[in-house]
């Protein structure tokens, strides 16, 4: 059941600044599952991806080529990609941490990759074993080789709004990292609220800082966590600034293994409910998506944290 079936308005308030269509970048199969203590069987991951594509999602972040020692859950990346049923019109990007990961991605015939950078010194050292500036020594060769091979490259920037060790992050620091990724060849930046501390005002400040630095708003995506219950409010603020790509995770799965205070990602179902209420096109079948998240929750042995899933699944 959607907002239309409930008789709610398709548009709420003034929508002059809202995009007519939003691309949902589904991170559930990668970011959503990477923290699971029990290894999810390949067959379950494959069915999850197939169900998500069947629900109308057109960008599914399938897995990561991070070293299995660090994320054992994704040690089966090659097998997942080899056995994946690829739907027409669906992209299956993978996360690539370094040149070795890129080698694995190229061998698997991947066409879209993402690299993961930090906006802060401390998180770069803890997560990447590198400094804020030194991290680019890893990423720039990866981006360059990937572009030469014809791959599309996305850049994630973590800790864009707050860092558990450094506190609030200056927007100009986030812009400096993001612009360097764009200059290296990334086609899009995903700005991550890794520990979920952003508010609508801080989202606006960071987006304004990028546009003031000459970055096109269409090159920016947002990735919110719901630690303080602000993910949807932050999403709306980003939409009103012109952002047209939003990351989310089916059922609200996920967190960050290197930031203990991070909770789950924005739930895709909650995002779809918001977009439906705003009259923004997204192409996703909410009922099929809810069914998928209920199914996955059963496989994981716990209920979905998504409020929309809980409401519609009864």
N, C-alpha and C positions, 0 to 999 in steps of 0.2 A: 504494500500500500504506500502511495506517495502523497505529496501535499495536494495534488489535484483531487485524488479520491476522498480526501478529508475536507474538501471544499475550501481550502486555504488559498489565498491569492497567489498567482504565479509570480507576481512582482511585489516586492515589499519596499515602500518608500521610493525615493528618487534613485533611479538606476542609470542615469545618464553617463556615469563614469565607469560602469561595469562592462567587462568584455561580453560579447555575445556568445562566445564559446570558450571553454577551458579544456585543456589537455590534462588528464589525470595520469601522473607518473606513478604507477603502482610498484611499491617497493617491498610488498609483503614476502614474496618468495626469497628475497635476499636479506634485506634489513629486518624484516619481520621475523625470520626464522633463525638468524645467525646466533642469537643468544640462547636458544633452546638447549637445555642441559642434555636431554635425550636426543640422540641422532634420529631425525625424521627420515624414514625410508625413502629411497629414490622414487618408488612407485607413488608415494603420497605426494611428493614434490611435483612430480609430473602431472598427476591428476589436478593438483592445486593450480598449476599454470594453465592447464587445459580448461578448467572451470572458469578461471578469471578471464581468459580470452573469450570464452563462450558468453560471459556476462557483458561483453562489449568493451572491455578495457583494451587499449591499443598499444600501450607501452608497459611492458612487464619486465622489471629488473630481475633477471632469472637467477643469478648466482654471483659468486665472486671468485677470483683467482688469487686470493690472499693465501699465504702459506697455511697448510692444514694444521700446523702446530698452533697457530694463533686462533684460527676459527675452525675447529674440527667439524662443525655442522656442515660446512661447505666444502669438505674434502672431496666430495663426489661431483665437483663442477663439470669435469669432462664427461662423466657418464650422463648427467642430467642433460647437457647440451646435445650429446650424441643421440639420445633417445627422445628428445623433445619433439612433440608434434607442433610444428610451426603453422600458425593460422595466417592466412593471407591478410595483409594490412596490419600485422602486429609486429612491433619491434621488441627485441629481446636483449637489451643492453646488459653488460656484466661489469662488475667493479674490477679494476686492474690496479694493484698497488705499486708495481715497479716493472722493470723491463722483463724480468722472468715471467711475471704474470701476463705481460703482453705477448710473450712468446707462446704461452699456453693458449691465450685467446685467439691468436692468429692461427694456431694449429687446429682450433675448434671451429674455424670459419665464422667467427663473430664479426658482426658488422657495426656494432655500436658498443663503445666502452665508456667508463667513467673513472676519473681519478679523484682521490680524496685528500684534500688539503685542510690545514688548520689556520684559523684566523689569529691564533694566539701562540706565543712561545711555549708555554707550559704544556699545552695539549699536544703541540707538535712533538715535543720531546717524549711525552708519555705514550702517545699513540703511534708516532712515526719514527721514534728514536732519532729525531733530527730537530734542528732549530727552525724558527720561523722563516728565515731566508734560505737556510740550507735545504729545506724540503724540496725546493724547486730543482735541485740537482737530480732528484729522483723523477720528478714529474715531467720536466721539459723534454728529456729524451723519449719518454713514453709517448707524450703527445705528438712530438715530431714524427716519430716512426709510425705511429698509428695513422696520422694524417697522410703520410706518404703512401701508406698501404690502402688508402681510400676509406678508412674508418671514420665515423663520426665520434667526437669526444665531448663528453660532458665533464664539467668540473664541480665537485662538491666542495663547499667551504663550510667547515664545522665551527662551532662556537661563535657564531656571528653576532649574538646578542648578549651573551654572558658566558663566563668561564668559571667553574667551581673553585679554581685556584687564583685567578686574576680578577674576578669580579666583572663589572660591566666592561664591554669591549668598545673602544672608540670606533664610530662608523668609518672614519678615514683609514683605520687599520684594516678593516674588512674590505674596503674598496681597493686598497693597495694590493692585497692578496688576490682578490677577484680579477682585477685588471691584468695582473701578471699571467693568470691562467688564460684569460681571453687573448692576450697578446701572444701567448705560446701556441694558440690554435684551438682552444675549446670553443665550441659553438654555443654553449649555454652554461650558466652558473646556477647551481642550486644552493640557496642560502639557508644554512641549517641552524635552527634553534635547538642545539643538541641537548640541552638540559631543560628546555621548556620554560625559560624565564622571560621570554619576550612579551611585550604588551603591544597593543595596536599602535601606540605612539612611537615605540622604539622601532617597530617594523617600518613605519612611515619615514622615520629619520634615516634608517639604513638605505631604503630604496631611494629616497631623495638624494642621499650622498652619492649613490651610483649615477643617477641621471645628471646630477650637477658635474660629475666627472666625465660626462660624455658617453656613458654606457646606455645603450638602447634598452628600454624596459622589457622589450620582447626577448632579450637575451637572458633574462633573469627568471628563475623559478624559486619557489619557497618550500621549505621542508620543516614543518613544525611538530614538536612533541607537546603532549598535553599535561605536563607535570602540574601546572597550576590552573588547568581548565581553560586556557586561553587560546587553544589552537584554532578554533573556529573564528573567534573574534579577530585573531591575527590574519587568518586567511581572508576574511572580508576586507580588512584594511589593505592587504596586498592586492586584492582584486580591484579595489577602488583606485589604486595607483597604476593599474594597467597590466598587472601580472596575469599571464594566461596559462601558465603551467604550475600545477600544484602537486607536490609529492604526498602520497598517503599510503596506508597499509591496510589491506582487507582485514576487518575485524579488530583493528587497532593493535595488531601484533608489533612487537619490537621494542628496541631501546638501543643503547650504545654500550658495548662490552667494556669500553675504556672510560666511561663516565658513570659512576654508580648512582648518581642522582637522576639520571635520565630515565623517564618512563616511556610508555608506548607512543608510537607515532600517531598522528591524526588518523582516525579510522576512515577508510574510504567510504563506508556507508554514511557516516556523519557528514562527510564532505558532499556526497551526492544529495543528501537531504537538503543541505544548505543551498546548493546550486539549483535544485528543483524549485525551492522557494523563491529564489531570485530570478527564475526564468532563464538561467544560463545553460546553454547546451553543453552536454558532456558525453552522450552516447552510451551510457551505462544502464543496464537493466538492474534496478535496485533489488527486485525480488530474487533474481538469480544470484546476485552478489551476496545477499543476506543468507541464502541457502548455502552458498559456498563457505561462508565464514562459520556458520553453524556446523557444517560438516568438518571443517578444519579444527574447530574447537573440540569436537568429539575426538578427533585424532590426537590432539594434544592433551586431552583429559582435563580441560578446564573451560569455563564459560568465556565467551568473548567479552572484552571490556567495552566494546562499542555500545553506546546507548541506543543507537538506532537498531542495531542487531537485536539487542535485548527486547526492545519495544515491539519490533515487527515479528520476531520469532516466538513471542509470547512466553 
